[in-house]
Structure formats: structure tokens, C-alpha cells
Amino acid sequence: MPETLTITDNRTGKQYEIPITHGTIRALDLRQIKVDPNEFGMMSYDPAYLNTASCQSRVTFIDGDKGILRYRGYPIEQLAEHSTFIETAYLLLNGELPSATELKSWEDELNRHSMLHENIKKFMEGFRYDAHPMGILLSTVGALSTFYPDAKQIFDKDGRAIQVARLIAKVPTIAAYAYRHSIGQPYVYPESELGLVGNFLSMLLRRVESPYKPNPILERALDVLFILHADHEQNCSTSAMRSIGSSQADPFASLAGAAAALYGPLHGGANEAVLRMLATIGTVDKVPNFVKQVKNGEGRLMGFGHRVYKAYDPRATVIKDQAYRVFEETGKNPLLDVALELERIALEDEYFVSRRLYPNVDFYSGLIYEAMGFKPSMFPVLFAIGRTPGWVSQWLEMLGDKEQKIARPRQIYLGENERDYVSLDKR
Ligand code: CMC
């Protein structure tokens, strides 16, 4: 027997049977509930989409209560241990892990598309020396739309595949150029022998060494961080990507919008805030007082808490482990002890325990990035490189979903009723 939800309307005494599918009801099924046949019908009200599924997806699964994250069914812990960012990107995009031949040809394809048109360099030279690299990244990705007018053919499957490869291959190059721009050093062209992450490090850090050899520990740590950030289902930036894409804008324009959403401090900027917080606390002996202030409502413990996870963020566990490996190479970040003490106290304290506040992905990532020599303004840019395959996979899924239309929420209008215009001399 099909599952239904019975709703009784107290205004009319009428009963409605609303079908339940996958544990949800369709908001549109509420529209039949009305007092007068000429009425618009019942809507649901859900600011910030706290309890509304906007799509059906087969990309990423999260169980926030149990601290589970899976891409296409594969647990994040296994991907972080055994996979690479390029392979994980393939998995997200195609639904299956690649064979050795498929992986090689995917790698070759990304290599082929990693260069930028020379005019992009000129475009980037227009930014001030102190421009935030995230602002440069999102504007330049938007500008790419003008270099590839064929990207407008979003229903051409083969053409779409080229744009997808272009985006995943070019975002790291733009990110590296943005960084070099900010330190006034010449741009380094991509090199195919180094692989995506090694090449990214080369474009960022290379000076006069030849050949450039990335540090394997740092290269692997960055690879793992990109895997951990690769997708996180319907978060703010992914919803932006889907929403812009639903107007049939090209993927460069859509991804520029997604990057803009990620830029905000409540999303991709939290790792930067954690580092600032740890530096403000300074030493382990100041931690108890800081926790007391947080409990008194004077600020938040940044890097703690999550809208979906009400358990330890599984990505934080992997990052913590990577942090130790990186610190063995770079020397320990002195703020690590402050972070560990904060975590120890917070995980025992009634305030945090009762609210189910645990470390999230951003609690340790900033410490690693800083130890690797990145400026805090680069942190959201690194997040964006990792998230690009996720954004694109979700965009592709949206395009193939027959139920999707242009995103267009409703509103509850609470403004003035109709009134007559008052001429200027009477106001
Ligand atoms: N420190 C202290 N108290 C907190 C914190 C925190 N970090 N997070 C939540 N709370 C308290 C909050 O004050 C509230 O308490 P009360 O019930 O007494 O009013 C309760 O916990 C519930 O908080 P909320 O704001 O309703 O929860 P939310 O789901 O709307 O917010 C959050 C989630 C991530 C915005 C929030 O936990 C937060 O601000 N954390 C710090 C910022 C941060 O680390 N963000 C990174 C998120 S992970 C990366 C990403 O996905 O972009």
C-alpha cells in the first residue's frame, strides 16, 4: 500500500491524502488545499531551505547524525586513503571509478586544457596588486565564458564534456596566476609531467629551479584536501551553481556564481577565520578563558558546528591526520597545541556536547595550508579548486534531470496593499 500523509484542513474540515516518496512529500501537492476554489492554494515556507529538498541526486550522500560522507557510494575515508583528486573528480562526474585507460586519457585531457589564453594574463594584470585572489578567481572564471562562446551549447553532450575538462583543468591555473599576481612574480606555465596537483604547486611556488620537483608529502596532503572538498551535496555554492545553471547560462558563468557564494565567510572563508581565532588566543593557557567567552555568547568557536553534521565531521578526522604528516615535513604549526586544547575542552564541555558541536572540515585545514606557506586569502581559493568537480557534476546532473526547471522560489508578500501614487509636491 502506498504511503500517504493525511492532512485535515480545520478551515473546511476536508481531508487530503498526500503521497510520500523517499520520505518526502511534494510541496506542489499542497496546492490543492484551499478554502475557495479561486485561491492560489497552500504553499510551504522554508527560509534558507532548512527542510526542503530541491533535487534528487545520486552524487553525494551525507548522514549528518552518524558523520558519514560518501561520493557515489564510496566512503570519504577510503577515497582519501587510496584515490587521487583526478580520479575522484572522474568518479563524481561519471558515477564510476575509471579503468587505468580511462584514467590515463582523463589525465591527458586535463593536461591539454590546463593552459590559459594569453589574453587572460592581460585581463588579470588589470587587478590591483592587493586584489583578493578569490575575487580574481571568480571574475576570471566568469571572463572565460567570453573565450569559449561554444560553451553556450549546454545541450551538446560532446561540447559539454570539453567545457567540463576546461573548467577542472583551468581553475588551478587561474588560482596559481592569482597568487603570483598578488606577490608580484611572473606567471609559471603549466607542465604536463607533474600531474594536476604537482603542476599546481609548480605554478605557485616555482622560481628558477629546473626541473621543479614538488615535495611529495605536501603534494599528497594537498591532493587529499582537494578530495575532501570535492563535493558536499546541496550546500550554498552548489545550490548557486544549480540555480544559475537552471537559467541555461553557460558553465563558466554558473561556476563564477558558485565561487562567489563560496567566497562568503560562512562558507569557504571559515578556515581563514579559524586561523585568526587561534592566533588571537595565542597560547594554550588562554584557551579556558576563550571557551568561557564563547559560552557567554561573546563570539563563536570557529571551525566548530555544522548545519548538517551533528557528529564529528568525517573530513576533520582525515585532515587532522594529514596535519601531523605535513608538520613532520614543515615543522609544527605553533597554533596546533592551541587547536588541540580547544578541541579537548570543547568535546568535554556541556555547552558544546548538548548542542552537538564538533570540529568541522575547517578546524584543521587552515593550519595545514599555513604550514605549507599559503596566505589566508588563498584558503578559499584552494577550497574552490577542490569543489570544482562537485559543482560541475551537480550541474551536469541538473541538466539531465527532466523534473528541473528554472529555479524560481515563491514568496509570502507582506508589503503594502494597493495604494495611489502621491505626487512629489504632496509628500
Ligand atoms: N560556537 C559556539 N556556539 C555555536 C557554534 C560555534 N561554532 N555553532 C553553533 N553554536 C550554537 C548556537 O549559538 C546555537 O546555540 P543556542 O541554541 O543556545 O542559540 C546552537 O549552537 C545552534 O546553532 P545554529 O547557529 O542554529 O546552527 P546552524 O546550523 O544554523 O549553523 C554553522 C551552522 C556552521 C553556521 C555554525 O555552527 C557556525 O557558525 N560555526 C562556526 C563557523 C564555521 O566553522 N563554519 C564552517 C562550516 S563547514 C564549511 C562549509 O561547509 O562551508
Residues whose N, C-alpha, C, O or C-beta is under 5 A from the ligand:
A	BS01	CMC	L266 H267 G268 A270 G299 R300 L301 M302 G303 F304 G305 H306 R307 R355 N360 V361 D362
